[in-house]
Amino acid sequence: MGNKKLDMIIENIAKQNHTTVAEVRNEMIAAMEEARQSSDPAVQARWAKIPQKGAGPTIEEFVSYLACVAK
């Protein structure tokens, strides 16, 4: 999924929930961070499969990965 398309989706989510794009992004990041804290080895193995440039995947990297595995 392209970044522009993801940006549009996040903007729509913000509008539908009467909030800001920044707040939607913050909530997404918080949810990802909470999920990454799982002690379940199977969950950790799935997180390790996500291509990422930093210590953890960005929203864009995470959504792109999900889009690929959902096909």
C-alpha positions, 0 to 999 in steps of 0.5 A: 500500500502506498503512503499516500493511500495510507495517509488518506485512510488515516485522514478518513479515520480521523474525520470519522472519529472527530480527532486529528491525524496525529492522534490516530497515528499516536493511537496506532503506534501505541497499539503496535508497541503494546502488541510488540510487548507480548512474551509469546514466542509465536507473536515475537516470531511474527513481529520479526518477519516484518521488514523494518529499517529501525528498532520497530516497524513504522506504521507504513512498514506494518500496514504494508506488511499486513497488506502483503500477507493478506493477499 
